[in-house]
């Protein structure tokens, strides 16, 4: 039994707040920002500007919140029943313990021939295992050379070069030029990727271009590009379009970056890599603060919905005040009148039974004089008795006996001597006289009987 084991330590007890915080951190670390598609229901726009809604499909649903700073950049106002895709962080609303998603971006679900072709190719390649996580290769921690597949005229190339020059100026850069838009662009991109793979002169390969419409990015949705990325012997980072753009190349690549600049940052480890742990701690702290702020904001919205109109509250309080004032007036007058009558009756009875204070006061003065006389007589008698006892005590005082010429003799142990037989020759005795004492030696002992 644990009670008999002195080494047993009771497990720690968590508060509900600490438990929810740990669960929220676990969710946020386990599920990075992901795209989720579904249908909007129970959409509410709070007075604070935050959006609250439920994202559902045929079999399940999840609560979602999009805060005002993000909602202002949505570009459209969702309505009940809209099919959308959201980029969100999986988290927990600590105040209620509810699992929810915090939406960072929202867009309408794609329709049309291009999007359908995108979905068909994605399903086909996924079924063939091109997107399996087991096929993904880890990026080199300290690459010595970086290859870039993009157009020499693309703005994305300047962004990538700037980022690499800032983060890792020592890294060698090799450009594999290819058009990123237009007819036969996909074939040229696939050819550039295979060229980089054959030469094997770089440690990591970036496939990138800037943002645009789905038509502008379609070259990166072609099957030949996906298969070239899959067959490449070098780890591939896809940095196509803006943060919200997703292409087939992103799924086929070993790592997907939100933008070309982000791809460059993933490709080259900065010299200050030893600060990564500190940055991770900062990210945890930022997420905790955002979660705290989001929870507080949601709590404020909940409290705001429960508030009554000030004018209605004042009206209700005014009615209650009038009713209480009327009840107080009635409750005050009735007892006052009743107690006034009772007081008048008591005064009449008191006047009949009031004692004669003058006679009682005279009697009290007489008793006081007799008491004082009796006390004085007793004190005088006791003083005379005390004087007599004091005189007797004085007669018995040993000091008076010593003053008449007597002495008290003690041996070396302080015992009082009464018999010469207790004294021996050469003993030292202490003799107490009236005004002091003396020590004497015994030269001879003589009894009176002798």
CORZI-V79203 format. One line per field, one symbol per residue. psi: psi as a letter, one per 20 degrees, with the letter a starting at -180 (. if undefined). burial: b if it has 24 or more other C-alpha atoms within 12 Angstrom, else e. Layout:
psi: ???
burial: ???
This chain:
psi: qhhiohippqqqoqrhggghghgghgghhhnapqppqapprlpporhiiqpprpprbhirrqqqporghhhhjhiroqrpipprpqorppapohhikpprpophqqqqpprrgghghggghghghghijhjphhipqqqqhmqhqpqpoaphiqhhggggggghhghmiipppppnqqqjqapjhgghghghghghgghljrhqpporrararhhhjhhjjqhhgghgghipiqppppmpaahipprhhghhrhppqhrgghghhhhpprhlhijhghhghhgggghgghggggghgghhgghhhiprphhggggghgghggghgghggghggghggghgghhgghgghhhhjprohgghhghghghhghggggggghhgghgghhhghhgghhhjphhhghhjjrqppqaijjpppiphiiqqqjqpqpoorgkarqpqqohqppqhh.
burial: eeeeeeeeeeeeeeeeeeebbeebbebbeeeeebbbbbbbbebbbbeeebbbbbbbeeeeebbbbbbbeebeebeeebeeebbbbbbbbbbbbbbeeebbbbbbbbbbeeeeeeeeebeebbeebeeeebbeeeebbebeebbebbbbbbbeebebbebbbebbeebbeebebbbbbbbbbeeebbbbbbbbbbbbbeeeebbbbbbbbbbeebbbbbbbbbbbbbbbbbbbbbbbbbbbbbbbbbbbbbbbbbbbbbbbbbbbbbbbbbeeeeeeeeeeeeeeeebbebbbebbebbeebeeeeeeeeeeeeeeeeeeeeeeeeeeeeeeeeeeeeeeeeeeeeeeeeeeeeeeeeeeeeeeeeeeeeeeeeeeeeeeeeeeeeeeeeeeeeeeeeeeeeeeeeebbbbbeeeeeeeeeeebeeeeebbbbeeeeeeeeeeeeeeeeee
